[in-house]
Amino acid sequence: MTKNVRSFKKNVLSQEEMEKKIRKLQREGKKVVFTNGVFDILHIGHLTYLEEAKSMGDVLVVGVNSDSSVKVNKGDKRPINTEIFRAEMLAGLKSVDFTVIFSEKTPERLLDLLKPDIHVKGGDYKKEELPETEIVEKNGGEVEILSFVNNISTTEIINKIIEAYKNNMKE
């Protein structure tokens, strides 16, 4: 028997497919958790965060910032990895059930479409300062802030790589 080696790719859905999937899951009594981010170079902080988010419900959906929205949020040199590469990498993780790409700076429009039961953000955010809190709560969902973990960031990883190789690179 041959396994489909790339089965994770089927869990990267369009926004319309994701909306239908969430409605079906909720009708089946499943609690849908949503989080979002860039996830440019995956690291242990991401894994810890995603596992904690998954523990809050039955299904974890991750909204992935599109390449164009990453440029708005992080600058012209980012992302390092393309949106589809980032979405597929996340979809291959044990804790992530589905990924969906969005193009806006923040996920309010996507959250209004998907209407998850819980929207999760990291401990470096405050619920009352999140632009998406109003939309999530208007649609009957909850916003949860995870505990803050002072961990390595993608930017720190990039800076370490630059520092390690800057003398070896030709101008």
C-alpha positions as CSV (number, residue, x, y, z in Angstrom):
1,M,0.0,0.0,0.0
2,T,1.4,3.4,-1.0
3,K,0.8,6.4,1.3
4,N,0.1,9.8,-0.2
5,V,3.3,11.5,0.9
6,R,1.9,15.0,0.4
7,S,-1.4,14.5,2.2
8,F,-0.9,17.7,4.3
9,K,-1.4,19.8,1.1
10,K,-5.1,18.9,1.2
11,N,-5.4,20.8,4.5
12,V,-4.5,24.1,2.9
13,L,-7.9,25.5,2.0
14,S,-9.2,28.6,0.3
15,Q,-11.2,31.0,2.4
16,E,-14.5,29.8,0.9
17,E,-13.5,26.1,1.5
18,M,-12.5,26.9,5.1
19,E,-15.8,28.6,5.8
20,K,-17.7,25.6,4.7
21,K,-15.4,23.2,6.6
22,I,-15.8,25.2,9.8
23,R,-19.6,25.3,9.5
24,K,-19.6,21.5,9.1
25,L,-17.3,20.9,12.0
26,Q,-19.4,23.2,14.3
27,R,-22.6,21.4,13.3
28,E,-20.8,18.2,14.4
29,G,-20.2,19.8,17.8
30,K,-16.5,20.5,17.3
31,K,-14.9,23.5,18.9
32,V,-12.9,25.4,16.3
33,V,-9.8,27.4,17.4
34,F,-8.3,30.0,15.1
35,T,-4.9,31.7,15.2
36,N,-2.9,33.6,12.7
37,G,0.6,34.8,11.9
38,V,3.5,34.9,9.5
39,F,5.3,31.7,10.6
40,D,8.2,32.5,8.2
41,I,10.9,30.3,9.7
42,L,9.4,27.8,12.0
43,H,11.0,27.5,15.5
44,I,10.2,26.0,18.9
45,G,8.3,29.0,20.0
46,H,5.8,28.5,17.1
47,L,5.4,24.8,18.0
48,T,4.8,25.6,21.7
49,Y,2.3,28.3,20.8
50,L,0.4,26.1,18.2
51,E,0.2,23.1,20.6
52,E,-1.2,25.4,23.4
53,A,-3.7,26.8,20.9
54,K,-4.8,23.3,19.7
55,S,-5.4,22.3,23.4
56,M,-8.2,24.9,23.6
57,G,-10.5,23.0,21.2
58,D,-11.0,20.2,18.8
59,V,-9.7,21.7,15.5
60,L,-7.0,24.3,15.0
61,V,-7.1,26.5,11.9
62,V,-4.1,28.8,11.2
63,G,-4.5,31.9,9.1
64,V,-1.3,32.6,7.3
65,N,-0.4,36.1,6.2
66,S,0.0,36.4,2.5
67,D,3.4,37.5,1.1
68,S,2.0,40.9,0.4
69,S,0.6,41.4,3.9
70,V,4.0,40.2,5.4
71,K,5.7,43.0,3.4
72,V,3.3,45.5,4.9
73,N,3.8,44.1,8.4
74,K,7.6,43.2,8.4
75,G,9.1,45.2,5.5
76,D,10.3,44.5,1.9
77,K,12.9,41.8,2.8
78,R,10.3,39.5,4.2
79,P,8.9,36.9,4.0
80,I,11.9,34.5,3.5
81,N,9.5,31.7,2.6
82,T,6.5,32.0,0.3
83,E,2.9,32.0,1.6
84,I,2.2,28.5,0.1
85,F,5.4,27.1,1.5
86,R,4.5,28.5,5.0
87,A,0.9,27.3,4.8
88,E,2.0,23.8,3.8
89,M,4.7,23.6,6.4
90,L,2.1,24.5,9.1
91,A,-0.4,22.1,7.7
92,G,2.1,19.3,8.1
93,L,2.4,19.9,11.9
94,K,0.6,17.5,14.2
95,S,-1.2,20.3,16.1
96,V,-2.5,22.1,13.0
97,D,-5.6,20.8,11.2
98,F,-6.0,23.4,8.5
99,T,-4.4,26.5,7.1
100,V,-5.9,29.4,5.1
101,I,-4.1,32.4,3.6
102,F,-5.3,35.9,4.0
103,S,-4.1,39.1,2.4
104,E,-5.0,41.8,4.9
105,K,-2.7,43.3,7.5
106,T,-4.8,41.8,10.3
107,P,-7.4,38.9,10.1
108,E,-10.6,40.8,11.0
109,R,-12.3,40.1,7.6
110,L,-11.3,36.4,7.6
111,L,-12.5,36.0,11.2
112,D,-15.8,37.6,10.3
113,L,-16.2,35.0,7.5
114,L,-15.0,32.0,9.4
115,K,-16.6,32.7,12.8
116,P,-14.4,30.4,14.9
117,D,-15.4,29.5,18.5
118,I,-12.0,30.7,19.9
119,H,-9.5,33.2,18.5
120,V,-6.0,32.7,20.1
121,K,-3.1,35.2,20.2
122,G,0.2,35.1,22.0
123,G,1.0,36.6,25.4
124,D,2.6,39.6,23.8
125,Y,-0.9,40.9,22.9
126,K,-3.6,42.4,25.0
127,K,-7.2,41.3,24.2
128,E,-8.6,44.8,24.5
129,E,-6.0,46.1,22.1
130,L,-6.6,43.5,19.4
131,P,-8.5,44.9,16.4
132,E,-10.1,41.5,15.9
133,T,-11.6,41.2,19.4
134,E,-14.8,43.1,18.5
135,I,-15.6,40.9,15.5
136,V,-14.9,37.6,17.2
137,E,-17.1,38.5,20.2
138,K,-19.8,40.0,17.9
139,N,-20.0,36.6,16.2
140,G,-20.3,34.8,19.6
141,G,-16.7,33.7,19.8
142,E,-14.1,34.1,22.5
143,V,-10.6,35.7,22.4
144,E,-7.9,33.9,24.4
145,I,-4.5,35.2,25.1
146,L,-1.9,32.5,25.7
147,S,0.8,32.9,28.4
148,F,3.8,34.9,27.3
149,V,6.8,32.8,26.4
150,N,10.0,34.7,26.0
151,N,11.3,32.7,23.1
152,I,13.4,33.1,20.0
153,S,11.8,35.0,17.1
154,T,12.2,34.6,13.3
155,T,13.9,38.0,13.2
156,E,16.5,36.8,15.8
157,I,17.1,33.7,13.7
158,I,17.6,35.8,10.5
159,N,20.0,38.1,12.4
160,K,22.0,35.1,13.7
161,I,22.3,33.7,10.1
162,I,23.4,37.1,8.8
163,E,26.0,37.5,11.6
164,A,27.3,34.0,11.1
165,Y,27.8,34.3,7.4
166,K,28.5,38.0,6.7
167,N,32.3,37.5,6.6
168,N,31.9,34.6,4.2
169,M,29.7,36.3,1.7
170,K,31.1,38.2,-1.3
171,E,29.8,41.7,-1.9
